[in-house]
Amino acid sequence: MGWRTLYVCSGDYALAQKTIILFWESINRVEYLVALLQGIYFFVFGIWPILHMRSFLKVTGPKTDLWLVKTVGLILAVIGAVLIFAQVNAEVNTSLIILAMGSALSLAVIEFVYVTKRVISPIYLGDSFLELILIAWWVVSIVFA
């Protein structure tokens, strides 16, 4: 039984069709694609230290305050989930874009500052670079919207 059959049997075929159309239309708009990708990135890397701290520390270097690592991870995971949810529901708006760009910029600045002070591992420069790419992608999506 495919999804079409399931929805036809339940009488919600029109709703299913509308949902699928909205999803595919949103993928074709740059800001929705950026929201989805940033959302996945933030969610995955946010829950990583929650699920497996040992591998997180092996890649990113030792930390003294593991509770803070988990706190930041959960905050990133929540932001990521909100970005994904907004993309899926075609609700990417100015407030969400400010949240996405602001959180990416905050991470990039903090990581750059503390790598240069030799407080955190240089691996964080890679994340800073990705955060700057996300910001640039958001800017492009706004300019060409």
Order of alpha helices (4+ residues) and beta strands (2+ residues): alpha-alpha-alpha-alpha-alpha-alpha-alpha
